[in-house]
Amino acid sequence: MALDFLAGCVGGAAGVLVGHPFDTVKVRLQVQNVEKPLYRGTFHCFQSIIKQESAFGLYKGIGSPMMGLTFINALVFGVQGNTLRALGKDTPLNQFLAGSAAGAIQCIICCPMELAKTRMQLQGTGEYKLKMKLYKNSLDCLIKIYRKEGLRGINRGMVSTFIRETPSFGFYFLTYDCMTRYLGCEAEDSYVIPKLLFSGGMSGIVSWLSTYPVDVIKSRLQADGVGGVTQYNGILDCVRKSYHEEGWRVFTRGLTSTLLRAFPVNAATFATVTVFLMYMRSEDNLRECEPGPVIQQPSSL
């Protein structure tokens, strides 16, 4: 169990390194001003960040998801496994319920982590060298938000995060379970690793598609107040104003970069977990290795 947990942490870290640039692009596109947009689309955003802020600009805010990774893995996979055992049978419905329970619980860490990540990603937008750094790092960001706004500020976007994460993790584990059953992922199969990679990647895509509009609202609420200007009074107010000003397309803004990120992040996580376990365990015990329970969805990844 301890080895599986460690493998999940290592795999999750690999997923963060692969996927964070896409996440930065997603956040920039989600929160940019529609009247004066800086970016025309996903690829233009990539090009602009690299040109204006260097390649390191794509990794702004990576410290926050890296810091929260271990705790999120512990919560997600601990809760998911225990809930599944408590439900008694390994069925698709129980996979969804166990995943949903895990997604709900991990919001406690995921929300503050993503708040810091979002604020760091937006800091110095369009600047190659920051003229003035409001936040030194993710931890400094959280400390300053806490001093200014208290616990309520640290948990900004908690309700929208809960609405997003609960069904999203449910669909993730449900899709993964259905895919691995359909593809027949057996330890003896010489193609088991490609099958697991494909299953994980597709699961990530499905989970993001299931709740993506909520993620747009969550990002806008967490970015609200940057620069001292507050636009939204809550979730419904954010939905109403966003739709009124930008139409229904606002709820798909950044979706391309998110889906481009979803597959490779989960593929990298699966590959790292599998290689790690193969290295750490002898061939005699390899059949006991179950990479599935240690895979994380790309949102917090």
N, C-alpha and C positions, 0 to 999 in steps of 0.2 A: 504493500500500500504506500509506504514512504517513497519507494523507488518510482512508482507511478506518479505520485504527486510531484516529485522532483523533475521527472521527465516532462510533466505538464508545464511546470514553470519555465524550463529551458525551451520547450516548444513554443510556449506563449511569447517568450522574449524574442524568439526568431520571427514570430508573426508580427510583433510590434515593429521590429526593424524593417521588415519588408513592406508593411502596410501604412506606416505613419505618413510618408509623403502624400499618399492618396487621401489620407484623412485630413491633412492640412489643406489640400486643394478643396475638398468637400466643404470644410468649414468656411473657407474664404468665399466660396460661391454661394453658400447658404445665407450668409449675413451681409453681403455687399449691398450697397445702396442701388436700388433699381433705376433711380433717376440719373446717377453718375456712376455707372458700373466700371470697375477697374478691369474686369476680365470678360472676354466674349464667350468663353466656354472652358471645358476641362483642360484641353491641351494648351490653350492660350494662357491659362492660369499657371500651368506647370512652367511654361517658357518664361513668363513674366517674373515669377518668384525666383527662378534660377538666375535670370539676368539682373534683377534688381537687388536681390538679397543673398545671392550665391546659393549653392546646393544645400548649405546648412539651413537655409530658410525653410526648406521642406521638412526639417526635423525640429522645428520650434515646438516646444511643449512636450517633447518625447519623455522628459523626466517624470511627468505625472503618471502616464500609463505604466511606465517601468516600475515606479514606486508601488503602485497599487496592484501590480500583477500577482504577486505571491498571495496576498490576502484575498483577491478576487478568485483566484484558482481554488484556494482552500474552501471558500464559501460555496462556490458554484458546484464543484465536483463532490464536496462533502455532503451538501444538502441534496443534490441530485441523486447520489448513490443511496443515501439513507432514506429519502422519500420513496425511491423506487422499491427498496426492500420492504418498507412499511406498507406499501400498496399491495405487495404480495406477488404479483405476476408481472413479467416483462412483456407487456403488450404495448402497441402503438399509443393507445390512450394514456396509459400510465407513463410512458416516456414523455408525452406532452405535459402531463400534470407535474411530473418530477422536474422537468426542465423549467416550467413556469415558476415553480416554487423556488428553484435556484436563482432564476432571473430576478425575482422579487426581492429576495434576501440580499443579493449582492449590490443592490442599489445604494445601500448604506455607504459603501466605499466608492462605487462607480460614479455617483453624482458629483461629489467633491472633486474626484480625480478628473472628470471630464470638464468641470468648471475651470480648473486650473489649466488644463490642456487647451481649452478654447481661448482663454484670455492670453495665454502665451503665444498661441498660433496667430492671434490678431495683432500682437504687439509689433510695432515697427513695420506695418504693412507698406510695401513699396520702397523701403529704405535698405540700401546695401549695408550701411553701417548705422546702427541705431544712434540717433542724436541724444536720446534720453531713454534710459531703461526704467520703466515703472516697476517691473518685477525682475529680480536677478535669476530666479529659477522657479520651478513649480511650487516648492515648499514655501518660498518667500511670497509667492502669489497668494497662497492659501492663508498665510499668516496675516498679510495686509488686508485681505478681504474680511477676515475674522475681526481684526481690530476696528475696521470701519463699519461693518454691517452685522457682526455677531454671527451666531449659529445660523440664523435665517439666511444670511448672505452666503455662507459656506454651502448651504443646501439649496441654493437657487436652482430651480429646474427639477427638483426631486419628484414632484408629481408626474411631470411629463416623462422623466426618466423611468419611473415605475410603470407608466402606461406603455412605454416602448419596450422595456426589458422583459416584462412578464410574459406576454405572448410570443415575443421574439425568440427567447430561449426555448419556449415550448415548441415552436415550429422548428427550431434548430435541431433539437434532439429527436423530434418526431421524424423529420426528413432524413437525418442521419441513420436512424433505425430502419426506416423503410428502404433507403438506398442500399445499405449493407445487406439487408435480407434479400432484396431483389437481385443484387449482383453476386450473391453467394460468397461473401468474404469469409473464407475458411483459412486456417493457419497453414494447411497443406498446399493451398493454391499458390502457384509460382507468381501469379499476378495480383496477390493480395494487397501489396503496397500501392500500386497504381489505382486499384479499386478503392482503397481507403482514402487516397488523396482526392480522387474524383468525388467520392461521397461527401467528404468534409467540405470541399470547395463548393459543391452544389448546395449543401446545407447552409453554408454561410450566405449564399446568394438569396435563397428562399427566405431565410430569417430576416434579412435586410428589407426585401421587398414587402414582407408582411406588415412592417410598421414604419416604413421610411418617412411618410408625412409627419409622424410624431417626432421623429428625429430632427426634422427641419425646425419645428416649433421649439424643441428643447434647445437647439443651438442658438436660436434667436433670443430666447429668454436668458440663456447664460451669457450671451454677448451683450445683452441690454445693460446700459449703464456705463459701458466703456466710453471714455471721453466725457463723462459727467452728464450725458443725456439719456434719460429713461423714456422709452416709447410705449411699453406695454404694462398693463395692470394685472395680467395673468394669462393663463392658457387661452381661454376663450377670446379675450381681447386681442391677443397675438394672432390667433387664427382669423378673426374678423378683419383686422387691419391688414394683415398680409394678403388675404384673399381680395379685399377691396382695392388695394393698391397695385397688386401684381397678377391677380387672376389665379386660376387653379394650377398653373405651371410652377408657381412658387413652391408647391409641395413636392416637386420632383427636382428642385434645384440641387445640383451636386450629385445626383443619382448615378451618372455615368462613372465618375471617379470612385464612388462607393462600390459599385459592382465590379469595376476593374480591380479594386482593392480586395474585395471579399474572397474571390477564388484563390489568388496567390497567397494571401495571408493564411488561410486555412490549409492550403497545400504545404506551405512552409512549416506550419505547426505540425501537421501530420508527419512530414518527412523527418523533422528534427526529433519528434517523440519516438518514432520508429527506430531511427538510427541510434539514438541514445539508449533505448532499451536493448537493442541488439548488441550494442557494445558492452553494456553493463551486465547483461545476463548471458549465461552459457547457452549453447544450442540445445542442450537437454531441457532447459526451462523455457525455451522460446515460445512454446505453445501456450504457456500461461500468460503471455504478454497480450494485453487487450488495449491497443492504442486509443480506442474510441472514447472511454471515459475521461481522458485527459485533454480533450480538445476544447478550445475556447472560441466563442463567437467574436468578429472584428468590430465593434462599437465602442468596447472599453478597451479589446484589442483594438 
